[in-house]
Amino acid sequence: MNSILFSRRRHSRINQDGFFMVAFWQLMSFFMLTLLIWVNEVLDLSALWFNIRPETPNFYRGCGLTIGVMVVAIITVGHTYIQQKRIITQLIVVCSHCRKMRIDETVWAHLDQYLGEHSLARISHGLCPECYEQAKKEVSDCPQHPPKTRHG
């Protein structure tokens, strides 16, 4: 019973951790690249595709390429994971009055300006349901001005 609960907890953590999924798919792509290296060594794909004389499989070349791919995979996944964690876990100081965020000790900027300059995120503006209702109420409370005529 405990192993089932542990498995469910672990599985739910994996689903909630987007960083894990990024790392997982990066590793899967490197695994596929490694698989392609060995399929090429065994089947000699260039000989099949270009109708040239096949070569004998070279175990050392396959191992060398696999080691190279794994080193690049470890560096890439590790760097991506660390950078994403660092970006998300930074403390962001936001002014409680004007909603600007502190960039440096003396520099403050609007959140959408900062994100637009320092990330790949695209910024869009909208209204939450409460603000929408408040804005709608404010507009309906405004006195209606009669339309101006040309002659008058």
N, C-alpha and C positions, 0 to 999 in steps of 0.2 A: 504494500500500500504506500509506504514512504517513497519508494522509487517512482511510483506513478505521480505522486504529488511533486517530487523533485523535478521529474521530467516536464510536468506541466508548467511549473514555475520557470524553469530554464527556457522552455519554448516560448512562453509569453514574454520573457525578457528579451529574447532574440528578436521577436516581432516588434517590440517597442523601440529597440536600439537601432536607429537608422544607420549609425556609423558601422555597426556590425554588418548590415546588409551591403553597404558600399564596399567594405573590405572583402566580404564573401564573393561578390560578383567580380571584383578585380582579381581575386585569386582564381576564380573559375575561368576567367579569360586567359590567365597565365597557364593554367592547367591545360586548357584547350590548345594553346600554342605549343606546349610541351608534347601533347599528344600528336599534334601535326608534325613535329620534328621526328618523332619515332615512326609514325606512319610513312613519312617520306624516306626514312632510312630503310625500312623494311620493304616497302613497295616501289621505291624509286619513282616518285610521282612525275618527275621531269621526263623520265624515259617513257612513261605511259602517255603523258600529255603531248610531248613533242616528237614522239616516235624516234627516239635516239637510242643508242646502245645502252642497256642498263648497266649500272655499276653494282658491285657487291656492297652489302650493308657495311658501314663503318661504325663500329661500336664506340670508338674513341671520339669521333666527331659528334655522334649523338649524345654521349655523356657530356662533352664539353659544352655543346649548345644548351643542354638541359640545365647544367650548373649555371651557365650565364643567365638563362631565363629565370631560374629560381632566385639568384642574387638580385636581379632587377625587380622581381616580384616582391621580395622582402623589403627592399628599399622603398619601392613605390607605395605599397600598401601601408607600411609603417609611417611613411611621411604623410600620406593622405590622412590616415587616422589621427595622427598627432595634430596636424594642422586643423582638422575639423573640430577636434575636441578643444583646442586652444581658442578657436574663434568663438565657439558657442559658450564656453565656460568663463569668458572674460566678464568682469564686473562692469556693467554699464551704469553710469551715474546719470540720471535724468532729472532735470529741474522740475520740481512739482508744480511750479506756476506756469511756465511757458513751454514746457515739454522739450526743451533743448537738451542735448546730451553732451557731457564733458568729453572732449577729445584729448585735451592736455590740461595742465594746471590752469592755463589762462585762456584756452580756446574752447568755445562752445559752438555747437552747430545743430541744426534741426535734424531729426532722425532720418527723414527721407533724403536729405542732402548727403548725409554721411554714408548711408547705405548705397546711394546711387554712385558715389565716388569710390567706395572701398569694397564693393562686392559685385557679384554678377546678378544680384536680385533686381528685379524690376519693381518699381514702386507704383502702386495705384491707390487712389483715395476713395473712400466711401464713408457711409454713415452706419453706425450700429443702430439697432432698432430703437433704443432709447433716444439717441440724438436725432434720429429721423423724426420721431414723434414730437420732440421738442421744437425742431426746426419747422415742422408742419404747423404746429401751434403758433409759433412766432409769425409765420407768414400769414396765417388766417387772422391773427390779431391786428395786422397792419391795416390802417385805414385805406380804403380804396379811393384813389384819385380818379375823377372823371377824365376820360380821354380828352386831350386838347384837340380843338378843331383848328383848321387853317385860318379861319376868319376871326378867330376870337380870342 
